[in-house]
Amino acid sequence: ISSGEVGLGRATSASDPLVGLRAGALAGQRGLILSPVTAENLGKQGQALPTPWPQACRDALLDMLSTGPNVVPVWEALDLAGCISKWIPSWGPIRARPQHNPVHRHTVDRHLVQTVAEAQPHLTRVDRPDILLLACLFHDIGKLPGVGVHHAARGAPIAREAVEAIGLSQSDAELVERLVRHHLTLAGLATKRDHADPATLNALVEAVQGRADILALLRCLTEADARAAGPAAWSPWRAQLINSLADHTDG
């Protein structure tokens, strides 16, 4: 750390992906910026990661993602330098993609990072904060040309492949895939369906496989996603409906 920036020491190799991930994690944890020269060197010299990622790399990624609002400028610096697409190939197709729904205030990639930032207050409320962070990071990864309203279904297998490459187990990857597939389900049922209709509860129970832990993750993902989209997507009225249906289902 020098002059309020995180940089690489002279003897540190910028070609090692772990170095870039740890630099990003440190910058996020300390609320500092990543040195522009360092980011440039990481982009030019950085290598792709093996599949699956070494645990140290996965841990550093999660450390960076867990830093709340601090992750945004760090991720953007690494992304602009070309590091993110090199580490996560599925990130490339959604970089700087415009949103077609006016409720969104950010491009697709920026929205994903903002959703990760919005998830920070929820990390102590779920059993698997790592799963929540990765589901937030990949929930709209399916917003590709021509996909339209089916982006959740399109993105679910992409997200699964991405987290399997990162090193998640098959069961954990399946959980991320389910959360991505159903990231719109809770909000849709809560705001468009009759809560007293057993079919509404049954649809939500089916989406979360009857598991309270998955419901908690979906609930947190839903709120983080809406808050990241913009003020029009999250209001006291919507929050009340979503929490009411989730509480009813959990009960």
Residue pairs with C-beta under 8 A, 6 or more apart in sequence:
1 7
1 26
1 30
1 32
2 35
4 32
4 33
5 32
5 33
5 34
5 35
5 38
6 23
6 26
6 27
6 30
6 32
6 33
6 34
6 35
6 38
7 23
7 35
7 37
7 38
8 14
8 19
8 23
8 35
8 38
8 41
8 42
12 19
13 19
13 45
14 20
14 38
14 41
14 42
14 44
14 45
14 46
15 45
15 46
15 47
16 47
17 46
17 47
17 48
17 49
17 57
17 86
17 87
18 54
18 56
18 57
18 60
19 42
20 42
20 46
20 78
20 83
20 87
21 57
21 60
21 61
21 64
21 87
22 60
23 34
23 38
23 42
24 34
24 60
24 64
24 74
24 75
24 78
25 60
25 61
25 63
25 64
25 67
26 32
27 33
27 34
27 70
27 74
28 63
28 64
28 66
28 67
28 70
28 71
28 74
29 63
29 67
29 70
31 67
31 70
33 73
33 74
33 77
34 73
34 74
34 77
34 78
36 77
39 77
39 78
39 80
39 81
39 83
40 81
42 78
42 81
42 83
43 78
43 80
43 81
43 82
43 83
43 86
44 81
44 82
46 82
46 83
46 86
46 87
47 86
48 86
48 87
49 57
49 87
49 165
51 165
52 164
52 165
52 166
52 167
53 61
53 165
53 166
53 167
54 167
55 167
57 167
58 166
58 167
61 166
62 130
62 133
62 134
64 71
64 74
64 75
65 71
65 116
65 133
65 134
65 136
65 137
66 120
66 123
66 129
66 133
67 74
67 120
68 117
68 120
68 121
69 117
69 120
70 117
71 113
71 116
71 117
72 113
72 114
72 117
75 84
75 113
76 110
76 113
78 84
79 85
79 91
79 95
79 109
84 91
85 91
85 92
85 95
88 162
88 165
88 166
90 138
90 141
90 158
90 161
90 162
91 109
91 141
93 144
94 108
94 109
94 112
94 140
94 141
94 143
94 144
95 109
96 107
96 109
97 107
97 108
97 109
97 143
98 107
98 108
99 106
99 107
99 108
99 111
99 143
103 229
103 230
103 232
103 233
104 111
104 229
104 230
104 233
105 229
105 230
106 114
106 228
106 229
108 140
108 143
111 140
111 228
111 229
112 136
112 137
112 138
112 139
112 140
112 141
113 137
114 228
115 136
115 137
115 139
115 221
115 224
115 225
115 227
115 228
116 133
116 136
116 137
116 224
117 228
118 136
118 223
118 224
118 225
118 227
118 228
119 132
119 133
119 136
119 220
119 221
119 224
122 129
122 132
122 220
122 223
122 224
123 129
123 132
123 133
125 216
125 220
126 132
126 213
126 216
126 217
126 220
127 213
127 216
128 172
128 175
128 213
128 217
131 172
131 175
131 176
131 179
131 217
132 217
132 220
132 221
134 159
134 163
134 166
134 168
134 176
135 159
135 176
135 179
135 180
135 183
135 217
135 221
136 221
136 224
136 225
138 155
138 158
138 159
138 162
138 163
138 176
138 180
139 152
139 155
139 159
139 179
139 180
139 183
139 221
139 225
140 151
140 155
141 155
141 158
141 159
141 162
141 180
142 150
142 151
142 152
142 153
142 154
142 155
142 156
142 158
142 159
142 180
143 151
143 155
144 151
144 154
147 154
152 180
152 181
152 182
152 183
152 184
153 181
155 180
155 181
156 177
156 178
156 180
156 181
157 177
159 176
159 177
159 180
160 173
160 174
160 176
160 177
160 180
163 172
163 173
163 176
164 170
164 173
168 176
175 214
175 217
178 207
178 208
178 209
178 214
179 214
179 217
179 218
179 221
182 207
182 208
182 218
183 218
183 221
183 222
183 225
185 203
185 204
185 207
185 218
186 204
186 207
186 218
186 219
186 222
186 242
186 245
186 246
187 222
187 226
187 238
187 242
189 200
189 203
189 204
189 245
190 238
190 241
190 242
190 244
190 245
190 246
191 238
191 241
191 242
193 199
193 200
193 203
194 200
195 201
195 241
195 244
195 245
195 248
200 245
201 245
201 248
201 249
204 215
204 245
204 246
204 249
205 249
207 218
208 214
208 215
208 218
208 249
212 250
215 246
215 249
215 250
216 250
219 242
219 243
219 246
222 242
223 234
223 239
223 242
225 233
226 233
226 234
226 238
227 233
227 234
